[in-house]
């Protein structure tokens, strides 16, 4: 069993237990770290893969730092351990300032169920790569090698549920994804998803204008080695003038149907403004220039020249002279 503790409070408590009590049990290995709450999920997974039967974290009765992150990692680890057949409750926190309470707590933790030889992998790399390596080795030594394990919310692994009937392939989610888990195809309207890259940050869900994306925290070991899956693919819409593919056919048809008859700009006529929805960005500009299309409902006023300005000044001056009985001025 591992007992993680800090170099201040934890060492003092363990030393006091050794001087004035029976000390730690022989099967409890104390591990000193700078800050217990910084221990990540990869450490827990690697420890159990190496054959550790229980993991404990020693904190103060009133910790200086909030253990919220550590509690979340323990909940993720507990779901993974239970899903792979190791058992539940293998990692827990001991909050105490009493050596006797510590001695009582370390003697009765839940123990993992081992049926295979433990792993002896070398923990190379860092970050997510090390986490995937540790969890993969944990699964190799697990009593039950399940392909999919559900995880609590905000877990660092998971998939997406997309209501494809409401997706318009606007690809806003692709632009928001920080890990390239969501990607597009430059040759065709398509949305692809690589589950092994997804960190469940939720940016795609928050960015989607149609609100058709939902997070699904889980461990899908088969997706780690599979290529990206196509979530939705549609036929591109071709420009009615040059034939260039742009947009999505279903989206263009839906927008055209909704705007037809709802506004004077999309009611047809000589300039065919409704038809410009079916043109690419280049042909749309050419059509506007050739047909002299004015987006305003009323004609624009003629530009004012210097002569117009002086005529207005002269008219005002003449009106004042007429009122005073003097002669009129002329433009010359």
C-alpha positions as CSV (number, residue, x, y, z in Angstrom):
1,X,0.0,0.0,0.0
2,X,1.2,3.5,-0.8
3,X,0.8,6.5,1.6
4,X,1.4,9.8,-0.1
5,X,2.2,12.7,2.3
6,X,3.8,16.1,2.2
7,X,7.3,16.9,3.6
8,X,6.0,18.9,6.5
9,X,2.8,17.8,8.2
10,X,3.0,14.2,6.9
11,X,6.6,13.5,7.9
12,X,6.0,14.9,11.4
13,X,2.9,12.7,11.8
14,X,4.7,9.6,10.6
15,X,7.7,10.3,12.8
16,X,5.5,10.8,15.9
17,X,3.8,7.5,15.1
18,X,7.1,5.8,15.0
19,X,8.5,7.3,18.2
20,X,5.4,7.0,20.4
21,X,3.5,4.2,18.7
22,X,3.9,1.0,16.7
23,X,4.7,2.9,13.5
24,X,3.3,2.2,10.1
25,X,2.4,-1.3,9.1
26,X,5.2,-3.2,7.2
27,X,3.2,-3.3,4.0
28,X,2.6,0.5,3.9
29,X,5.2,2.4,1.9
30,X,5.2,6.2,2.7
31,X,6.0,8.4,-0.3
32,X,6.9,12.1,0.4
33,X,5.8,14.7,-2.2
34,X,5.9,18.5,-2.2
35,X,2.1,18.8,-2.5
36,X,-0.3,15.8,-2.2
37,X,-3.2,17.5,-4.0
38,X,-1.0,17.8,-7.2
39,X,-0.9,14.0,-7.7
40,X,-2.5,13.2,-11.1
41,X,-4.6,10.3,-12.5
42,X,-1.5,8.8,-14.2
43,X,0.2,8.2,-10.8
44,X,-2.8,6.3,-9.5
45,X,-3.2,4.2,-12.7
46,X,0.5,3.4,-12.8
47,X,0.6,2.5,-9.1
48,X,-2.1,-0.1,-9.4
49,X,-0.7,-1.4,-12.6
50,X,2.6,-2.0,-10.8
51,X,0.7,-4.1,-8.2
52,X,-0.1,-1.6,-5.4
53,X,-3.3,-2.9,-3.6
54,X,-4.3,0.4,-2.0
55,X,-3.5,4.2,-2.3
56,X,-3.9,6.6,0.6
57,X,-3.4,10.4,0.7
58,X,-2.5,12.0,4.1
59,X,-3.8,15.6,4.5
60,X,-4.3,18.0,7.4
61,X,-7.6,18.0,9.2
62,X,-8.1,21.4,7.6
63,X,-6.0,21.4,4.4
64,X,-4.5,24.6,3.3
65,X,-5.2,23.9,-0.4
66,X,-8.6,22.6,-1.6
67,X,-8.4,18.9,-2.5
68,X,-11.1,19.3,-5.1
69,X,-8.7,18.2,-8.0
70,X,-7.5,15.2,-6.0
71,X,-11.0,14.2,-5.2
72,X,-11.9,14.3,-8.9
73,X,-8.9,12.2,-9.8
74,X,-9.8,9.7,-7.2
75,X,-13.4,9.5,-8.6
76,X,-12.0,8.9,-12.1
77,X,-9.5,6.3,-10.8
78,X,-12.2,4.5,-8.8
79,X,-14.5,4.2,-11.9
80,X,-11.5,2.8,-13.9
81,X,-10.5,0.4,-11.2
82,X,-14.0,-0.9,-10.7
83,X,-14.6,-1.1,-14.5
84,X,-11.5,-3.2,-15.0
85,X,-12.2,-5.6,-12.1
86,X,-9.7,-4.3,-9.5
87,X,-12.4,-3.3,-7.1
88,X,-13.7,0.0,-5.8
89,X,-12.5,2.3,-3.0
90,X,-8.8,1.6,-3.6
91,X,-7.8,5.2,-3.3
92,X,-9.0,7.5,-0.5
93,X,-8.0,10.5,1.6
94,X,-7.0,10.6,5.3
95,X,-7.5,14.0,6.9
96,X,-6.1,14.0,10.4
97,X,-3.6,15.6,12.7
98,X,-3.6,12.7,15.2
99,X,-1.0,10.0,14.8
100,X,-3.3,7.4,16.4
101,X,-6.0,8.2,13.9
102,X,-3.5,7.8,11.1
103,X,-2.4,4.4,12.5
104,X,-6.1,3.3,12.6
105,X,-6.8,4.5,9.1
106,X,-3.9,2.8,7.3
107,X,-4.8,-0.6,8.7
108,X,-8.2,-1.0,7.1
109,X,-8.3,0.2,3.4
110,X,-9.9,-1.7,0.6
111,X,-7.5,-3.8,-1.4
112,X,-7.4,-4.5,-5.1
113,X,-8.2,-7.9,-6.6
114,X,-5.2,-9.1,-8.6
115,X,-5.4,-12.1,-10.9
116,X,-2.5,-11.3,-13.3
117,X,1.1,-10.5,-12.8
118,X,1.6,-6.7,-12.4
119,X,3.1,-4.6,-15.1
120,X,6.7,-3.6,-15.3
121,X,6.5,-0.8,-17.9
122,X,8.8,2.2,-18.0
123,X,6.8,5.4,-17.5
124,X,8.2,7.5,-20.3
125,X,6.7,10.7,-21.6
126,X,4.6,13.3,-19.9
127,X,1.1,14.7,-19.8
128,X,-1.6,12.9,-21.8
129,X,0.8,10.5,-23.4
130,X,2.0,9.2,-20.0
131,X,-1.6,9.0,-18.8
132,X,-2.7,6.9,-21.8
133,X,0.4,4.7,-21.4
134,X,-0.4,4.1,-17.7
135,X,-4.1,3.3,-18.3
136,X,-3.2,1.0,-21.1
137,X,-0.8,-1.0,-18.9
138,X,-3.4,-1.0,-16.2
139,X,-5.8,-2.6,-18.6
140,X,-3.2,-5.2,-19.7
141,X,-2.9,-6.4,-16.0
142,X,-6.6,-6.1,-15.2
143,X,-8.8,-9.0,-14.2
144,X,-11.4,-7.8,-16.7
145,X,-10.4,-6.1,-19.9
146,X,-13.6,-4.3,-20.8
147,X,-13.6,-2.2,-24.1
148,X,-15.6,0.7,-22.7
149,X,-15.8,2.1,-19.2
150,X,-18.2,5.0,-18.2
151,X,-16.5,7.8,-16.3
152,X,-17.8,10.6,-14.1
153,X,-18.4,14.1,-15.6
154,X,-15.4,16.3,-16.5
155,X,-13.2,13.2,-17.0
156,X,-10.2,13.7,-19.4
157,X,-11.5,11.0,-21.8
158,X,-14.7,10.6,-23.6
159,X,-16.7,10.7,-26.8
160,X,-19.5,12.9,-28.2
161,X,-23.1,12.4,-29.0
162,X,-24.2,14.5,-32.0
163,X,-27.8,14.8,-33.1
164,X,-26.9,14.6,-36.8
165,X,-30.3,15.5,-38.0
166,X,-29.9,19.0,-36.5
167,X,-26.2,19.5,-37.5
168,X,-25.7,21.9,-40.4
169,X,-22.0,21.2,-40.8
170,X,-21.2,24.8,-40.0
171,X,-17.9,23.4,-38.5
172,X,-17.9,25.9,-35.6
173,X,-17.0,23.0,-33.3
174,X,-13.9,22.2,-35.5
175,X,-12.6,25.8,-35.0
176,X,-13.2,25.7,-31.3
177,X,-11.6,22.2,-30.6
178,X,-8.1,22.8,-29.0
179,X,-6.9,19.2,-29.6
180,X,-8.0,18.6,-33.2
181,X,-10.3,15.8,-32.0
182,X,-12.9,17.3,-34.4
183,X,-11.8,17.8,-37.9
184,X,-13.2,18.7,-41.3
185,X,-12.5,17.5,-44.9
186,X,-11.3,20.3,-47.2
187,X,-12.6,18.3,-50.2
188,X,-16.2,17.7,-49.0
189,X,-18.6,18.8,-46.3
190,X,-17.7,16.4,-43.5
191,X,-17.3,16.3,-39.7
192,X,-14.9,13.7,-38.2
193,X,-14.1,12.8,-34.6
194,X,-11.0,11.2,-33.1
195,X,-12.0,10.1,-29.6
196,X,-8.5,9.4,-28.4
197,X,-7.7,13.1,-28.7
198,X,-10.8,14.4,-26.9
199,X,-10.2,15.9,-23.5
200,X,-13.9,16.7,-22.8
201,X,-13.3,20.4,-22.4
202,X,-16.8,21.2,-23.6
203,X,-15.8,24.0,-26.0
204,X,-17.5,22.3,-29.0
205,X,-20.7,21.9,-27.0
206,X,-20.7,25.6,-25.9
207,X,-19.8,26.8,-29.5
208,X,-22.4,24.7,-31.5
209,X,-25.1,27.2,-32.6
210,X,-27.6,24.3,-33.1
211,X,-26.9,22.8,-29.6
212,X,-26.7,19.3,-31.0
213,X,-23.5,18.2,-29.3
214,X,-23.3,16.4,-25.9
215,X,-20.3,15.1,-24.0
216,X,-20.0,11.4,-23.1
217,X,-17.2,10.9,-20.6
218,X,-15.9,7.3,-20.9
219,X,-12.8,5.2,-21.7
220,X,-13.1,3.6,-25.1
221,X,-9.9,1.5,-25.5
222,X,-10.9,0.5,-29.1
223,X,-11.1,4.1,-30.2
224,X,-7.5,4.7,-29.1
225,X,-6.2,2.6,-32.0
226,X,-9.1,3.3,-34.5
227,X,-9.0,6.1,-37.2
228,X,-11.3,9.1,-36.9
229,X,-14.9,8.3,-37.4
230,X,-17.2,10.3,-39.8
231,X,-20.0,11.8,-37.7
232,X,-21.8,13.5,-40.6
233,X,-21.2,13.9,-44.3
234,X,-23.3,15.6,-47.0
235,X,-23.2,16.5,-50.6
236,X,-21.7,20.0,-51.4
237,X,-23.8,22.6,-53.1
238,X,-22.5,23.7,-56.5
239,X,-22.6,27.4,-57.6
240,X,-25.3,27.9,-60.3
241,X,-23.0,30.1,-62.3
242,X,-19.5,28.6,-62.2
243,X,-20.1,25.2,-60.7
244,X,-17.7,25.7,-57.8
245,X,-18.7,23.6,-54.7
246,X,-19.5,25.7,-51.6
247,X,-21.6,25.1,-48.5
248,X,-23.9,22.2,-47.9
249,X,-26.8,21.4,-50.2
250,X,-29.3,20.8,-47.5
251,X,-28.4,24.1,-45.7
252,X,-28.6,26.2,-48.9
253,X,-32.0,24.7,-49.8
254,X,-33.3,25.2,-46.3
255,X,-32.2,28.9,-46.1
256,X,-33.6,29.6,-49.6
257,X,-37.0,28.1,-48.6
258,X,-37.1,30.1,-45.3
259,X,-36.2,33.5,-46.9
260,X,-38.4,33.1,-50.0
261,X,-41.3,35.6,-49.7
262,X,-40.2,36.8,-46.3
263,X,-38.3,39.9,-47.5
264,X,-38.3,41.9,-50.7
265,X,-34.6,41.1,-51.3
266,X,-35.4,37.4,-51.5
267,X,-38.7,37.6,-53.5
268,X,-37.2,37.4,-57.0
269,X,-37.5,40.1,-59.6
270,X,-35.2,41.5,-62.2
271,X,-32.1,41.3,-60.1
272,X,-32.8,37.7,-58.9
273,X,-31.5,38.5,-55.4
274,X,-32.9,35.1,-54.2
275,X,-30.7,33.4,-56.8
276,X,-27.6,34.8,-55.3
277,X,-28.0,32.5,-52.3
278,X,-27.1,29.8,-54.8
279,X,-23.9,31.5,-56.0
280,X,-20.4,31.3,-54.6
281,X,-18.8,34.4,-53.0
282,X,-17.1,35.4,-56.3
283,X,-20.1,35.0,-58.6
284,X,-22.3,36.8,-56.1
285,X,-20.0,39.9,-56.3
286,X,-20.0,39.8,-60.1
287,X,-23.8,39.5,-60.3
288,X,-24.2,42.5,-58.0
289,X,-21.8,44.7,-60.1
290,X,-23.3,43.7,-63.5
291,X,-27.0,44.2,-62.5
292,X,-26.4,47.3,-60.5
293,X,-28.2,45.8,-57.5
294,X,-28.9,48.3,-54.7
295,X,-29.6,46.7,-51.3
296,X,-31.6,49.8,-50.2
297,X,-35.3,49.9,-50.9
298,X,-35.1,53.6,-51.9
299,X,-32.8,55.2,-54.5
300,X,-29.8,56.8,-53.1
301,X,-29.6,60.7,-53.3
302,X,-27.4,62.2,-55.9
303,X,-24.0,63.4,-54.7
304,X,-23.7,67.1,-53.8
305,X,-21.2,69.2,-55.7
306,X,-19.6,72.5,-55.0
307,X,-22.0,74.3,-57.3
308,X,-25.0,72.8,-55.5
309,X,-23.6,74.0,-52.2
310,X,-23.1,77.6,-53.6
311,X,-26.6,77.6,-55.1
312,X,-28.1,76.8,-51.7
313,X,-26.1,79.6,-50.1
314,X,-27.2,82.0,-52.9
315,X,-30.8,81.1,-52.5
316,X,-30.8,81.7,-48.8
317,X,-29.0,85.1,-49.4
318,X,-31.6,86.1,-52.0
319,X,-34.5,85.2,-49.7
320,X,-33.0,87.5,-47.0
321,X,-32.6,90.4,-49.6
322,X,-36.2,90.0,-50.8
323,X,-37.4,90.3,-47.3
324,X,-35.3,93.4,-46.7
325,X,-36.4,95.0,-50.1
326,X,-32.9,95.0,-51.7
327,X,-32.1,93.8,-55.2
328,X,-31.4,90.1,-55.9
329,X,-28.0,88.5,-56.4
330,X,-27.1,86.3,-59.3
331,X,-24.9,83.2,-59.5
332,X,-22.5,85.1,-61.8
